[in-house]
Amino acid sequence: MGQHVLPGNPPVEITLRKTAQARRISLRISRLDGRVTLTCPLRTPDREALAFAQEKADWLRHHLTVQPAASSIGIGSELPFEGRLLRIAAGSGRLVRPEGDLLLVPGAADRVAARLSGFLKQAARDRLAAASDHYAARLGRGYARLSLRDTRSRWGSCTADGGLMYSWRLVMAPPEVLAYVAAHEVAHLAEMNHSDAFWSVVTRLYGDYRAPRRWLREKGGDLHRYRFGD
């Protein structure tokens, strides 16, 4: 790892990362915090990697400009839930609840983000457990456990011993997207790869997965811009 600055207007801070797994030089802009990572094979000279970044300078600055701004959570702001953008409003009682185009949150204003984070994680667990149970039953295979994380690089995973992991932010996406990810990970219980046989299992469990897969590729990164302070 090394920090470098690409000169120009404005200057761009770049993290240079060398790894044995890299086969070529590549640039990545994090949709979570806008950080730029320049990845290259171990033996690539720094000057060669930085020259590659310099060639992409206009592209970098353009994409950094259009990066979605981070959204803080509070009364009056908006938050996606199951694919619908709801406005956060003060509520009564003890529980967070959706009502029409509102997401009603009881309690003190300084606890809104924390209460919504808890609500989303519980809703995600309920929905992902139900979807995983459904697809595992169709596949005829059980899974060992289900866990939730706030992962940047993947929406789900399946371990060799049958452990399923999902990003809890999937509950903010349309329900069909959450269902597709569950079907995708459950399919790995039968095929621990991304071969044609694996995609055949996904199709058998879920159906035509092209639309939700495209949604994740094009819009999924936006779910990471909502900050809950936890």
C-alpha positions, 0 to 999 in steps of 0.5 A: 500500500502507498499513498500518491497524489495525481496532480491536476485540478483538483489533485486526486489522492490515490492508494496504490495496492500491489497484489499477487492476485492482480493480472493487470493494472486497474482503477476503482472508485469506492461508491461508499467513500469515493476513495480511489484505489490503483491495483497492479501486479507485484512487480509493476513499477510505481511509475508505470502504474501511476502513468496508467492513472494519469492517462485515466485522469479525466475519467477519474475526475468526472466520476468523482464529481458525479459520486452520490453524496453521503446521506445522513439519517434524520427526521425529514430525510429519505431512506429506501426500504424494500425498493421504495423511497420513504420519508423519515418522520416522527412516530409514536409507540415503541416500534419503527413502522412504514406507513404509506410514504413515511417511515415512522420512528418513535423516540428522541431525534438523536436516536433516529439513525440508531433505531432505523439501523436496528429496524433495517437489520431485523427486517433484513434478517427476517426476509433473508431467512425466509427467502433462504429457507424457501430456496433451500427447501426447493434445492433439497439442501439445508444451510448451517447458519445465516449471518448479516454484515455491512459488506462493501465488496459483496452482497452475499457469500456461502462457505464450504460448510454451508454458512450463508452471509448477506449484506443487511442493506439488501432490505433497502433494495426491491424485494426481487433483488433480495430474493435473487441474492438469496437464491444465488447464495443458496445455489452455492450449496450445490455448486461452489463456483460460478460455472454454467451448472451453477447458473442453471441452479440459480435459474431453477430456483429463482427464474430469470435473474438478469433484471435483479442482477443488473439492478445490483450492478447499476444501483446497488452501490447507492445503498452504501451512501446512507450513514447510520453512525454505527 
